[in-house]
Amino acid sequence: MTRWALEATDDGGARLVGLSADGRPEGPVLREPDLAAAVRSRPEVTRWVWRSTFGIYPRLLAAGVRVERCYDIEDAESLLLAHEGRLGEPRSAAAALARLRHAPVPPDPPQRAAEPGSQSSLFEPGPVPVSLEDLLQVYGEQLKRHEAAAHPGRMRLLTAAESAGMLIACEMNRSGLPWSADVHREVLTELLGERYAGGGEPRRLAELADEVSAAFGRRVRPDLPADVVKAFAQAGIRVKSTRRWEIESIDHPAVKPLIEYKKLYRIWVAHGWSWLQDWVREGRFRPEYLPGGTVTGRWVTNGGGALQIPKVIRRAVVADPGWKLVVADADQMEPRVLAAISRDPGLMEVAGRPGDLYQAVSDKAFSGDREMAKLAVLGAVYGQTSGDGLKNLALLRRRFPRAVAYVDDAARAGEEGRLVRTWLGRTCPPAAGSGEAEEAGIPQDAPEPAAEGEEGWVPGYASTNTRARGRFTRNFVVQGSAADWTLLVMAALRRSMSTAGLAAELVFFQHDEVIVHCPEAEAPTVVEAIRSAAQEANRIAFGETPVRFPFSTAVVSCYADAK
């Protein structure tokens, strides 16, 4: 493999040098006056080693230069620090260099807020410059740290996958998600009614607010939860919040218009006319995707709310004329990942069958009751160990002991404050974070594991915080491994589309779903490429197992039609 290290200079040029397989310079450092020309003139390079993908790749894309592979030093530093139990320490190249030299470590530059329509770097330039020679010192040390990891080969694969994700994110930021402003406006008018001058609530929200007030017999602001809670209290009804699950069963005439108001209000605030003006330009929505933005490796966006597009607003995601959207969902991804990482023979056999995984589990362990099987599998991952969850878990443990033991061990490690890792080596720190339950997808109203003395109590659940920590790490090993696997899927898909010379572009990704925008004639090829990418990712990540990772794909002109 041909590797080159690259430093982008302040004058728009580059300093670069070829590297041996062990990261040592081969030949002199070269100086090129134009960054894009330096990369374009070296098509033989298969991996570029640089400080930060977000600091360099957008400039290359703007000049029409595409890079196949890279090694992102700052992203690798973040992964390695976490693996070493030091997540939260500064992860910039300057910080890594300072640690190498036992010098004072500079803090990371603050992440800036995204600007609508901006295609600049997610991070402002660091306060401490780092030369190419310094980068090579950091890179060489990182290669050694990879070898010292619990599973060096897996850790190298994780770093490569995450670096590929950085390239994909930059390309998605540039290409944008096809978006019809006209359709979006039609949807808003249909849902919210006409806009009033002065930026006030649109007609439908105003009408619903009046209905809520009339039901309570006094003026109530439905957008203020405290005001609504107070109004219910005055009506003799005690509620702790205005969440739908808490109020929808209440027998009061204000409930129906209040629920409708809250649903439409969220759309107006998060994806209303102001959002459309700010974030959609020239038929594209371009948020700033940030790979690995959470502890589990899930992506986030730095503005625009791309990962929370309401179903009704998806009607505005429309392919260009003559093009299609290929929307692909990984089917029951996390239970399949659990089968692969736990190496449970029974669950691997079930996950290798064609068709519905939960039905296959139910046929084997729950007398054909699919819903009970689904609750049992999700309960094992999310940590419901009381009530019916305990009974379901006991059945699951008898049939799939290694799978349940795998997540039990992860929970116990979290409770004891130990590091917990995904299959490839992404590491959850021992200190708990306030947003872990939300990040893991644990429902806010999910039951806690049983307390000491209760049926189903598990030794080690010493406190609510400890129990919550165990629930998070139990889920982390599955969800994080799924995030790592999905990175490999996208990297394989990106490479295969490029190798085939397709015009198709990856334009959207969230957790278990990808969207490719392509000419209509390319759609069948893209569908097959997604299937092949899943197979390749499965083999690379988990080795030869019987587990299948099928995708449900839909070729549509509008995103909303895929569901």
C-alpha positions as CSV (number, residue, x, y, z in Angstrom):
1,M,0.0,0.0,0.0
2,T,1.3,3.4,-0.9
3,R,1.0,5.9,1.9
4,W,1.9,9.6,2.0
5,A,1.8,12.0,4.9
6,L,0.3,15.4,4.1
7,E,0.4,18.8,5.7
8,A,-1.8,21.6,4.4
9,T,0.1,24.9,4.6
10,D,-1.4,28.3,5.3
11,D,-0.7,29.6,1.8
12,G,-2.8,27.0,0.1
13,G,0.0,24.6,-0.6
14,A,1.2,21.4,0.9
15,R,4.2,19.6,2.4
16,L,4.2,15.9,1.9
17,V,6.4,12.8,2.1
18,G,6.1,9.1,1.2
19,L,5.8,6.6,4.1
20,S,6.9,3.0,4.6
21,A,4.5,0.4,6.0
22,D,5.8,1.2,9.6
23,G,5.1,4.9,9.2
24,R,8.7,6.0,8.6
25,P,9.5,8.7,5.9
26,E,10.7,7.4,2.6
27,G,12.5,10.1,0.7
28,P,12.7,13.9,1.2
29,V,9.8,16.1,2.3
30,L,8.4,17.8,-0.8
31,R,6.9,21.3,-1.1
32,E,4.0,21.8,-3.5
33,P,2.4,25.2,-4.1
34,D,-1.2,23.9,-4.5
35,L,-2.8,21.4,-2.1
36,A,-5.3,20.0,-4.6
37,A,-2.7,19.6,-7.4
38,A,-0.4,17.8,-5.0
39,V,-3.0,15.2,-4.3
40,R,-4.4,15.0,-7.8
41,S,-1.0,14.4,-9.3
42,R,-0.5,11.3,-7.1
43,P,-3.3,8.9,-8.1
44,E,-1.1,5.9,-6.9
45,V,-1.5,7.0,-3.3
46,T,-3.9,4.6,-1.6
47,R,-3.9,6.2,1.9
48,W,-3.2,9.8,2.9
49,V,-2.1,10.4,6.5
50,W,-3.1,13.8,7.7
51,R,-4.0,15.8,10.8
52,S,-7.7,16.2,10.3
53,T,-10.1,15.2,7.5
54,F,-12.4,18.1,8.3
55,G,-9.5,20.4,8.1
56,I,-8.3,19.3,4.6
57,Y,-10.8,17.2,2.7
58,P,-13.5,19.9,2.1
59,R,-10.8,22.0,0.4
60,L,-9.9,19.0,-1.9
61,L,-13.6,18.3,-2.7
62,A,-14.1,22.0,-3.6
63,A,-11.3,21.6,-6.1
64,G,-12.8,18.4,-7.5
65,V,-10.4,16.0,-5.9
66,R,-11.6,12.8,-4.3
67,V,-9.6,10.7,-1.9
68,E,-10.1,6.9,-1.6
69,R,-8.6,6.4,1.9
70,C,-7.1,8.4,4.7
71,Y,-5.7,8.1,8.3
72,D,-7.1,10.9,10.4
73,I,-4.5,11.5,13.2
74,E,-6.8,13.5,15.5
75,D,-9.7,11.0,15.2
76,A,-7.3,8.1,15.9
77,E,-6.1,10.0,18.9
78,S,-9.6,10.2,20.2
79,L,-10.2,6.5,19.8
80,L,-6.9,5.6,21.3
81,L,-7.4,7.9,24.4
82,A,-10.7,6.2,25.0
83,H,-9.2,2.7,24.6
84,E,-6.6,3.7,27.2
85,G,-9.2,4.9,29.6
86,R,-8.4,8.6,29.0
87,L,-11.4,9.8,27.1
88,G,-11.9,13.5,27.6
89,E,-8.3,14.4,27.4
90,P,-7.4,16.8,24.6
91,R,-7.3,14.9,21.3
92,S,-5.8,17.4,18.9
93,A,-2.5,16.6,17.2
94,A,-0.9,19.5,19.2
95,A,-2.1,17.8,22.5
96,A,-0.8,14.4,21.3
97,L,2.6,15.9,20.5
98,A,2.8,17.6,23.9
99,R,2.1,14.4,25.7
100,L,4.8,12.7,23.6
101,R,7.3,15.4,24.7
102,H,6.0,15.5,28.3
103,A,5.2,19.2,27.7
104,P,2.1,21.2,28.9
105,V,-0.9,19.9,27.0
106,P,-3.0,22.6,25.2
107,P,-6.8,22.3,25.4
108,D,-8.7,21.4,22.2
109,P,-10.2,24.4,20.3
110,P,-13.9,24.7,21.0
111,Q,-16.3,23.2,18.4
112,R,-18.0,26.1,16.7
113,A,-21.7,26.2,16.1
114,A,-22.8,25.3,12.6
115,E,-23.7,28.1,10.2
116,P,-26.6,27.4,7.8
117,G,-25.2,26.9,4.3
118,S,-21.6,26.8,5.6
119,Q,-19.2,24.2,4.3
120,S,-16.2,25.1,6.5
121,S,-14.5,22.9,8.9
122,L,-16.3,21.7,12.0
123,F,-13.4,22.8,14.1
124,E,-11.6,26.2,14.1
125,P,-7.8,26.0,13.5
126,G,-6.0,24.9,16.7
127,P,-4.0,27.5,18.6
128,V,-0.8,25.4,18.3
129,P,0.6,24.7,14.8
130,V,1.9,21.2,14.1
131,S,4.5,20.6,11.4
132,L,4.6,17.6,9.1
133,E,7.6,16.3,11.0
134,D,5.7,16.6,14.3
135,L,2.7,14.8,12.8
136,L,4.9,11.9,11.8
137,Q,6.1,11.6,15.4
138,V,2.5,11.4,16.6
139,Y,1.6,9.0,13.8
140,G,4.5,6.7,14.6
141,E,3.5,6.6,18.3
142,Q,-0.1,5.9,17.4
143,L,0.9,2.9,15.4
144,K,2.7,1.5,18.5
145,R,-0.4,2.2,20.6
146,H,-2.5,0.3,18.2
147,E,-0.3,-2.7,18.6
148,A,-0.7,-2.4,22.4
149,A,-4.5,-2.5,22.2
150,A,-6.4,-5.4,23.5
151,H,-7.0,-6.6,20.0
152,P,-4.6,-4.8,17.7
153,G,-6.1,-5.9,14.4
154,R,-9.6,-4.9,15.4
155,M,-8.4,-1.6,16.7
156,R,-6.6,-0.8,13.4
157,L,-9.8,-1.8,11.6
158,L,-11.9,0.6,13.8
159,T,-9.5,3.5,13.1
160,A,-9.6,2.8,9.4
161,A,-13.4,2.6,9.5
162,E,-13.7,5.8,11.4
163,S,-11.4,7.6,9.1
164,A,-13.5,6.4,6.1
165,G,-16.5,7.7,7.9
166,M,-14.9,11.2,8.1
167,L,-14.4,11.1,4.3
168,I,-18.0,10.0,3.8
169,A,-19.3,12.8,6.1
170,C,-17.4,15.5,4.2
171,E,-18.7,14.1,0.9
172,M,-22.3,14.0,2.3
173,N,-21.9,17.6,3.6
174,R,-20.9,18.7,0.1
175,S,-23.4,16.8,-1.9
176,G,-26.4,17.4,0.4
177,L,-29.7,15.7,0.7
178,P,-32.1,16.5,-2.2
179,W,-34.8,18.7,-0.9
180,S,-37.8,20.3,-2.5
181,A,-38.5,23.7,-0.9
182,D,-41.8,23.9,-2.7
183,V,-43.0,20.6,-1.3
184,H,-41.8,21.5,2.1
185,R,-43.9,24.8,2.0
186,E,-46.9,22.8,0.9
187,V,-46.6,20.4,3.8
188,L,-46.2,23.3,6.3
189,T,-49.3,25.1,4.9
190,E,-51.2,21.8,5.0
191,L,-50.3,21.1,8.6
192,L,-50.0,24.5,10.1
193,G,-52.1,26.8,8.0
194,E,-51.2,30.3,6.9
195,R,-48.4,32.3,8.5
196,Y,-49.3,35.4,10.3
197,A,-47.3,38.6,9.9
198,G,-44.7,39.3,12.6
199,G,-43.5,35.7,13.1
200,G,-46.3,34.6,15.4
201,E,-47.8,31.1,15.5
202,P,-49.4,30.0,12.3
203,R,-53.2,29.7,12.0
204,R,-53.6,26.0,13.0
205,L,-51.5,26.4,16.1
206,A,-53.4,29.5,17.2
207,E,-56.7,27.6,16.7
208,L,-55.5,24.7,18.8
209,A,-54.2,27.0,21.5
210,D,-57.7,28.6,21.7
211,E,-59.2,25.1,22.0
212,V,-56.9,24.2,24.9
213,S,-57.7,27.4,26.6
214,A,-61.5,26.9,26.1
215,A,-61.2,23.4,27.5
216,F,-59.6,24.7,30.7
217,G,-61.9,27.7,31.0
218,R,-59.0,30.2,31.1
219,R,-56.1,31.4,29.0
220,V,-53.4,28.7,28.9
221,R,-50.1,28.7,26.9
222,P,-49.8,25.2,25.5
223,D,-46.2,25.8,24.6
224,L,-45.3,26.3,28.3
225,P,-45.4,23.0,30.2
226,A,-45.5,24.7,33.6
227,D,-48.7,26.6,32.5
228,V,-50.3,23.3,31.3
229,V,-49.4,21.4,34.5
230,K,-50.9,24.2,36.6
231,A,-54.1,24.2,34.5
232,F,-54.5,20.5,35.0
233,A,-53.9,20.9,38.7
234,Q,-56.6,23.5,38.9
235,A,-58.9,21.1,37.2
236,G,-58.1,18.5,39.9
237,I,-55.7,16.4,37.8
238,R,-52.2,15.9,39.0
239,V,-49.5,15.4,36.2
240,K,-45.8,15.7,36.5
241,S,-45.2,16.7,32.9
242,T,-47.0,17.2,29.6
243,R,-45.3,14.2,27.9
244,R,-47.8,12.4,25.6
245,W,-47.5,9.1,27.4
246,E,-48.5,10.8,30.7
247,I,-51.5,12.8,29.5
248,E,-53.0,10.8,26.6
249,S,-55.0,8.6,29.0
250,I,-56.5,11.5,30.9
251,D,-60.2,12.1,30.5
252,H,-60.3,15.9,29.8
253,P,-61.3,17.9,26.7
254,A,-58.0,19.7,26.6
255,V,-56.0,16.5,26.0
256,K,-56.8,16.0,22.3
257,P,-56.0,19.6,21.1
258,L,-53.0,19.7,23.4
259,I,-51.4,16.6,21.9
260,E,-52.1,17.8,18.4
261,Y,-50.6,21.3,19.3
262,K,-47.4,19.7,20.7
263,K,-46.9,17.6,17.6
264,L,-47.4,20.5,15.2
265,Y,-45.4,22.9,17.4
266,R,-42.4,20.7,17.2
267,I,-42.6,20.7,13.5
268,W,-43.0,24.5,13.3
269,V,-40.0,25.1,15.6
270,A,-37.7,22.4,14.3
271,H,-38.6,22.2,10.6
272,G,-40.7,25.2,9.9
273,W,-40.3,28.1,7.4
274,S,-37.3,29.5,9.3
275,W,-35.5,26.2,9.2
276,L,-36.2,25.9,5.5
277,Q,-34.8,29.4,4.8
278,D,-31.7,28.7,6.9
279,W,-30.8,25.2,5.9
280,V,-32.0,24.5,2.3
281,R,-30.1,26.0,-0.6
282,E,-30.2,25.2,-4.3
283,G,-32.4,22.1,-3.8
284,R,-30.1,20.6,-1.1
285,F,-30.2,20.3,2.7
286,R,-26.6,20.3,3.9
287,P,-26.1,19.7,7.6
288,E,-22.7,19.1,9.1
289,Y,-22.4,15.4,9.9
290,L,-20.0,14.4,12.7
291,P,-19.0,10.7,12.8
292,G,-18.4,9.2,16.2
293,G,-20.2,12.2,17.9
294,T,-21.4,10.0,20.7
295,V,-19.7,7.5,23.0
296,T,-21.3,4.6,21.1
297,G,-20.0,5.8,17.8
298,R,-23.4,7.0,16.5
299,W,-23.2,10.1,14.2
300,V,-24.6,13.5,15.1
301,T,-25.0,16.7,13.2
302,N,-23.7,20.1,14.1
303,G,-26.9,21.9,13.3
304,G,-29.9,21.3,11.1
305,G,-31.4,18.3,12.9
306,A,-30.8,16.0,10.0
307,L,-31.1,12.9,12.2
308,Q,-34.6,13.8,13.5
309,I,-36.5,14.5,10.3
310,P,-40.2,13.9,11.0
311,K,-41.9,11.4,8.7
312,V,-44.3,14.0,7.4
313,I,-41.4,16.3,6.5
314,R,-39.7,13.5,4.6
315,R,-42.2,14.3,1.8
316,A,-39.8,17.1,0.9
317,V,-36.9,14.8,0.3
318,V,-37.3,14.4,-3.4
319,A,-34.9,12.9,-6.0
320,D,-33.7,15.0,-8.9
321,P,-35.5,14.5,-12.3
322,G,-34.3,11.2,-13.8
323,W,-32.8,10.1,-10.4
324,K,-34.0,7.9,-7.6
325,L,-33.4,7.5,-3.9
326,V,-32.3,4.1,-2.8
327,V,-33.3,3.9,0.9
328,A,-31.8,1.0,2.8
329,D,-32.6,-0.2,6.4
330,A,-30.6,-2.8,8.2
331,D,-33.1,-5.4,9.4
332,Q,-33.0,-6.1,13.2
333,M,-29.4,-5.0,13.2
334,E,-28.6,-5.0,16.9
335,P,-29.9,-8.6,17.7
336,R,-27.8,-9.8,14.8
337,V,-24.8,-8.0,16.1
338,L,-25.3,-9.6,19.5
339,A,-25.3,-13.0,17.8
340,A,-22.1,-12.2,16.0
341,I,-20.2,-10.7,19.0
342,S,-21.4,-13.3,21.6
343,R,-20.6,-16.3,19.3
344,D,-23.7,-17.9,20.8
345,P,-24.3,-21.0,18.5
346,G,-28.0,-21.0,18.9
347,L,-28.5,-17.2,18.3
348,M,-26.1,-17.3,15.3
349,E,-28.1,-20.1,13.8
350,V,-31.3,-18.2,14.2
351,A,-29.7,-15.0,12.9
352,G,-28.5,-16.9,9.8
353,R,-32.0,-17.9,8.8
354,P,-33.8,-16.0,6.1
355,G,-36.8,-13.9,7.2
356,D,-37.8,-12.3,10.5
357,L,-35.3,-12.8,13.4
358,Y,-37.8,-12.3,16.2
359,Q,-40.1,-14.9,14.7
360,A,-37.2,-17.3,14.5
361,V,-36.3,-16.7,18.1
362,S,-40.0,-17.2,19.1
363,D,-40.2,-20.5,17.3
364,K,-37.1,-21.7,19.2
365,A,-37.7,-20.4,22.6
366,F,-41.2,-18.8,23.0
367,S,-43.7,-21.2,21.5
368,G,-44.2,-19.0,18.5
369,D,-45.0,-15.8,20.5
370,R,-43.1,-13.2,18.4
371,E,-43.9,-10.3,20.6
372,M,-42.7,-12.1,23.7
373,A,-39.5,-13.0,21.9
374,K,-38.9,-9.4,20.8
375,L,-39.4,-8.1,24.3
376,A,-37.0,-10.7,25.6
377,V,-34.2,-9.9,23.2
378,L,-34.6,-6.1,23.7
379,G,-34.9,-6.6,27.4
380,A,-31.6,-8.5,27.4
381,V,-29.9,-5.6,25.5
382,Y,-31.6,-2.8,27.5
383,G,-31.5,-4.4,30.9
384,Q,-35.1,-5.1,32.0
385,T,-34.6,-7.7,34.7
386,S,-37.8,-7.5,36.7
387,G,-41.4,-8.6,36.2
388,D,-42.2,-10.2,32.9
389,G,-38.8,-9.1,31.7
390,L,-37.2,-11.4,34.2
391,K,-39.3,-14.4,33.0
392,N,-38.6,-13.7,29.4
393,L,-34.9,-13.3,30.1
394,A,-34.8,-16.7,31.9
395,L,-36.3,-18.3,28.8
396,L,-33.8,-16.5,26.6
397,R,-30.9,-17.5,28.8
398,R,-31.8,-21.2,28.6
399,R,-31.8,-21.1,24.8
400,F,-29.0,-18.6,24.2
401,P,-26.8,-18.6,27.3
402,R,-23.7,-17.1,25.7
403,A,-25.6,-14.2,24.2
404,V,-27.2,-13.3,27.5
405,A,-23.9,-13.8,29.4
406,Y,-22.2,-11.4,27.0
407,V,-24.4,-8.5,27.8
408,D,-24.6,-9.5,31.5
409,D,-20.8,-9.3,31.7
410,A,-20.8,-5.9,30.0
411,A,-23.3,-4.7,32.6
412,R,-21.3,-6.0,35.4
413,A,-18.1,-4.3,34.1
414,G,-20.0,-1.0,33.9
415,E,-21.3,-1.4,37.4
416,E,-17.8,-2.0,38.7
417,G,-16.3,1.0,36.9
418,R,-14.3,-0.9,34.4
419,L,-13.7,-0.1,30.7
420,V,-16.2,-1.7,28.3
421,R,-15.4,-2.1,24.7
422,T,-17.2,-2.9,21.4
423,W,-16.1,-5.8,19.3
424,L,-13.6,-3.6,17.4
425,G,-12.4,-1.7,20.5
426,R,-14.4,1.5,20.7
427,T,-14.3,2.1,24.5
428,C,-16.9,3.4,27.0
429,P,-15.2,5.3,29.8
430,P,-15.7,4.3,33.4
431,A,-17.2,7.7,34.4
432,A,-20.9,8.0,33.8
433,G,-22.3,10.7,31.5
434,S,-25.7,12.4,32.0
435,G,-26.9,11.6,28.5
436,E,-26.0,7.9,28.4
437,A,-29.6,6.6,28.7
438,E,-30.8,8.8,25.9
439,E,-27.8,7.9,23.7
440,A,-28.3,4.2,24.2
441,G,-31.9,4.5,23.2
442,I,-33.2,3.4,26.6
443,P,-36.8,4.6,26.9
444,Q,-37.3,7.2,29.6
445,D,-40.1,5.2,31.1
446,A,-38.3,1.9,30.9
447,P,-38.5,0.0,34.2
448,E,-35.4,-0.1,36.3
449,P,-33.8,-3.4,37.1
450,A,-35.0,-5.0,40.3
451,A,-33.7,-3.6,43.6
452,E,-32.1,-5.7,46.4
453,G,-34.7,-7.9,48.0
454,E,-37.1,-7.8,45.0
455,E,-37.8,-10.6,42.7
456,G,-35.1,-10.7,40.0
457,W,-32.4,-8.8,42.0
458,V,-29.0,-9.2,40.6
459,P,-25.9,-8.8,42.9
460,G,-23.9,-5.7,42.0
461,Y,-26.9,-3.4,41.4
462,A,-26.0,-1.3,44.4
463,S,-27.6,2.0,43.6
464,T,-29.8,3.6,41.0
465,N,-26.7,5.2,39.4
466,T,-24.9,2.0,39.4
467,R,-27.9,0.2,37.8
468,A,-28.2,2.9,35.2
469,R,-24.5,2.5,34.4
470,G,-24.8,-1.2,34.0
471,R,-27.8,-0.8,31.7
472,F,-25.8,1.6,29.5
473,T,-22.8,-0.6,29.2
474,R,-25.0,-3.6,28.5
475,N,-26.4,-1.8,25.6
476,F,-23.1,-0.1,24.6
477,V,-21.4,-3.4,23.6
478,V,-24.2,-4.1,21.1
479,Q,-25.1,-0.6,19.9
480,G,-21.5,0.4,19.6
481,S,-20.5,-2.7,17.8
482,A,-23.5,-2.1,15.4
483,A,-22.2,1.5,14.8
484,D,-18.7,0.1,14.0
485,W,-20.2,-2.5,11.6
486,T,-22.2,0.2,9.8
487,L,-19.1,2.3,9.2
488,L,-17.6,-0.7,7.4
489,V,-20.8,-1.1,5.4
490,M,-20.7,2.5,4.2
491,A,-16.9,2.3,3.5
492,A,-17.5,-0.8,1.3
493,L,-20.5,0.8,-0.4
494,R,-18.6,4.0,-1.1
495,R,-15.6,2.0,-2.6
496,S,-17.8,-0.2,-4.7
497,M,-19.8,2.7,-6.2
498,S,-16.5,4.5,-7.0
499,T,-14.9,1.4,-8.5
500,A,-17.9,0.9,-10.7
501,G,-17.8,4.5,-11.9
502,L,-21.3,5.3,-10.7
503,A,-22.7,8.8,-10.4
504,A,-24.5,7.6,-7.3
505,E,-23.8,9.5,-4.0
506,L,-24.3,8.7,-0.4
507,V,-26.5,11.5,0.8
508,F,-27.9,10.4,4.2
509,F,-27.0,8.1,7.1
510,Q,-28.5,7.5,10.6
511,H,-27.8,4.5,12.7
512,D,-29.2,1.7,10.6
513,E,-30.3,3.6,7.5
514,V,-28.6,4.9,4.4
515,I,-29.9,6.8,1.4
516,V,-28.1,6.8,-1.9
517,H,-29.1,9.3,-4.6
518,C,-28.5,7.9,-8.1
519,P,-29.6,8.0,-11.7
520,E,-32.6,5.8,-12.2
521,A,-30.6,3.4,-14.4
522,E,-28.1,2.8,-11.6
523,A,-30.6,1.9,-8.9
524,P,-30.4,-1.9,-9.4
525,T,-26.6,-1.7,-9.2
526,V,-26.8,0.3,-6.0
527,V,-29.2,-2.1,-4.4
528,E,-26.8,-5.0,-5.1
529,A,-23.9,-2.9,-3.9
530,I,-25.6,-2.4,-0.6
531,R,-26.2,-6.1,-0.2
532,S,-22.6,-6.9,-1.0
533,A,-21.3,-4.2,1.3
534,A,-23.2,-5.7,4.2
535,Q,-21.8,-9.1,3.5
536,E,-18.2,-7.7,3.2
537,A,-18.6,-5.8,6.5
538,N,-19.9,-8.9,8.2
539,R,-16.9,-10.9,7.1
540,I,-14.3,-8.2,7.9
541,A,-15.7,-7.3,11.3
542,F,-16.8,-10.7,12.7
543,G,-15.1,-13.3,10.6
544,E,-16.9,-16.3,9.1
545,T,-20.2,-16.7,11.0
546,P,-23.6,-17.9,9.8
547,V,-25.1,-14.6,10.9
548,R,-26.9,-12.7,8.0
549,F,-27.2,-8.9,7.9
550,P,-30.0,-8.3,5.4
551,F,-31.1,-4.8,4.3
552,S,-34.6,-3.8,3.3
553,T,-34.3,-1.5,0.3
554,A,-36.7,0.7,-1.5
555,V,-36.1,2.6,-4.8
556,V,-38.3,5.7,-4.6
557,S,-38.6,9.2,-5.8
558,C,-39.6,10.6,-2.4
559,Y,-38.2,9.5,1.0
560,A,-41.6,9.4,2.5
561,D,-42.6,6.6,0.1
562,A,-39.9,4.3,1.5
563,K,-41.8,3.7,4.7
